[in-house]
Amino acid sequence: FSHMSPSRNIYGMNVQRHPGIKYLVTLRNLKEVARSFYPFINNHSPEFRSMWGGFPPPFSSRDDAVDFCIDNKELIFGHAKGWWN
């Protein structure tokens, strides 16, 4: 179940249907995510990017990576929000 959000389609992942199951969701601090995002994205090889149609595009600076994380909070926090609701 690693990295999955709650789902009605996967047994055990439907929180409302299985209230007796305990779940543990771990999140990283947004500052840590932003800090590690730059080297993670920029270390993808050109071969990897070509397989994915140029995705992910490299960041030109660490500030660009931080701005991306701030501008796309739903991408970062959408997983946690799915569990919270």
C-alpha positions in Angstrom: 0.0 0.0 0.0 3.0 2.3 0.0 2.4 5.8 -1.5 -1.3 5.1 -2.1 -4.2 7.4 -1.2 -7.5 6.0 0.1 -9.5 4.2 -2.5 -12.9 2.5 -2.7 -11.4 0.1 -5.3 -8.7 -1.4 -3.2 -9.6 -3.7 -0.3 -8.3 -2.3 2.9 -7.8 1.2 1.5 -11.4 2.2 1.9 -11.3 4.0 5.2 -15.1 4.4 5.6 -15.7 0.7 4.9 -13.0 -0.6 7.2 -13.1 1.6 10.3 -11.3 -1.0 12.4 -8.1 -0.8 10.3 -5.5 1.6 11.6 -3.5 3.6 9.1 -0.2 5.4 9.5 0.5 8.2 7.0 3.9 9.8 7.1 4.6 13.2 5.6 7.8 15.2 5.2 8.1 18.9 6.1 7.5 21.1 3.0 10.9 22.7 3.5 12.6 19.3 3.3 10.5 18.4 0.2 11.5 21.7 -1.6 15.1 21.3 -0.6 15.4 17.7 -2.0 13.2 18.3 -5.0 15.9 20.3 -7.0 18.6 17.5 -7.0 16.0 14.8 -7.4 14.5 16.3 -10.6 17.8 17.6 -11.9 19.6 14.3 -11.6 17.3 12.5 -14.1 19.4 11.5 -17.1 18.7 12.8 -20.6 17.8 9.2 -21.6 15.2 9.1 -18.8 13.7 12.4 -19.9 13.5 11.3 -23.5 11.6 8.2 -22.5 9.0 10.5 -20.8 8.8 13.1 -23.6 11.1 15.6 -21.9 9.5 15.2 -18.5 10.4 16.2 -15.9 12.0 19.5 -17.1 15.0 20.5 -15.1 14.9 23.4 -12.7 17.3 26.3 -13.6 17.8 27.1 -9.9 17.0 25.9 -6.3 14.7 28.9 -6.1 12.7 27.6 -9.1 12.3 24.3 -7.3 11.1 26.0 -4.1 8.7 28.1 -6.1 7.3 25.0 -7.9 6.6 23.4 -4.5 4.9 26.5 -3.2 2.8 27.0 -6.4 1.8 23.3 -6.4 0.9 22.6 -2.8 -2.0 20.3 -4.0 0.6 18.1 -5.6 2.5 17.9 -2.3 -0.4 17.8 0.1 -3.1 16.1 -2.0 -2.0 12.7 -0.7 -2.4 13.8 2.9 -5.7 15.6 2.2 -7.1 12.3 0.8 -6.4 10.6 4.1 -7.6 13.5 6.2 -11.1 13.5 4.6 
